[in-house]
Amino acid sequence: MRGFVALTSRELEKWYKDPFVFSLTLIQPIIWMVLFGRDFNFSTLIQGMSGASFFQEIFGTSDYFSYMAVGMLPFVVVFMTMVSGMSVVWDRRAGFLAKVLSTPVRRSSIILSKVFSTIVRTLVQAVLVFVAALALGLHLGVNFNPLMLVGVFAALVLLSIGLSSIFITIAIRSRNPETPVALMNLLNLPLLFASNALFPLAYMPDWIYLIASVNPITYATDAARQLLLYEPFGPSLGFDFLFLGGFALLFGGIGLALSHSFLSK
């Protein structure tokens, strides 16, 4: 436990003591909301469509910005979990990982510290993005109450556990530091666009729909939208959490199991 606490504190300290990197990770989803979300609202209205009724029919909410802004919350998770995987690469190149492996610290504590610190960073970033979305015009559901945010953040935590475990496992498996960085950059936008973060599944081509239907981002986004935007909750909310829980359990377990095999001195 002492090793886990020390490693987690180190990960968080690196994060909050570097305000420049902190700002960059926060700015990206806000830029998406401003340039993409607000622009789509305006461009649709000037084409003579019927405004809120059009958006209600297609997106299930009064405007596209609200639909898209909620989709940025899981996008924060994707970005932060990729950073957690890359931190393994940086620790290896700096020689820190070799030093930790020479101590009695459990191999699982190395993985758990990175996963837990990723969850903390993700929740902080998600809160800030949510506040920014409200400032930019996010319209919440009529029956929304602050307790629903607990469910939203629970979905983000489950998504963060699964994705960070995947990216960390990729990083510890590779001996070439450029490989995981290139792979994570490659997966960034496909994970976003092959989900319902930006567009409803019903309007996707069949082959993208198949990918989106097994993409955990889809289920985290759907859970967040049902809690923040839609009234009443649909029957899929329970399945969203069931899928995310299974995803977190499966890949979290795989990450811990592989940590003993792939982390070596």
C-alpha positions, 0 to 999 in steps of 0.5 A: 500500500505504501508503494501504491500511495507513493507512486500515485502521489508522484503521478499526480504531482507531475500533473498539477505541477505542470500547468501548461500541460494541464491547460492543453488537455483542458483546451482541446475538448473546449475547442471542439465544443466552440468550433464544432458544436456551436458552428453546427448549431448555427449552420443548421439554423441558417439553412432554414430548418426548424431549429429545436424541433429538428434537433429534438427529432434527430438528437433527442435534445433541443440543440446539437451543442448540448448533444455534442458537449456531453459527448466531450466528457468521454473524449476527455477520458480517452485523452487522459488514458492515452497520457497514462499509457505514454507515461509508462514510456517516459518512465522507462526512457528516464530510467525511473521504471527500472529503479521502481522494479528494483524495489520490493514494490508490487508490480500490480501497484505500478499499474494501479497507481497509474490507473488511479491517478488517471481516474483522478485527473479524468474527473477533475478535467471532466468537471471543468469541461462540464462547467465550460459547457454550461457557460457555452450554452449546455441545456440540461434536462428539465428534471436534472438534479446534481445527484445525476452527476454522480452517475455520469462520473461513475460511467466515466470512472468505469470507462477510465479503468478499462481504457487506461488498463488497455493503453498501459498494457500496450506500453509495458508490452512494447520495448520500442518507445515509439510504438505505443505513442504511434498506436495511441495517436492512431486510435485517438480519432477513430475511437471518437468518430466510431462512437455516438459522441458526435452523431447518433448511431441510427444515422451511421453506415452499417460497418461503422455502426457495428464498430460503435456498438462495441465501442465503450465510449458509446455506452459511456456517452449514452449513459451521460446523455440519459442522465443529463439530457434525456427525459425519462431515462431509457431502459438502456441506461442499466445496460450501459453501466453493465457493459462499462462494468464488464469492460472495466473488470475485464481489461483491468484484470488483464492489465494486472495479470500482464503486469507480472509478465511484462514488467521486468528489471 
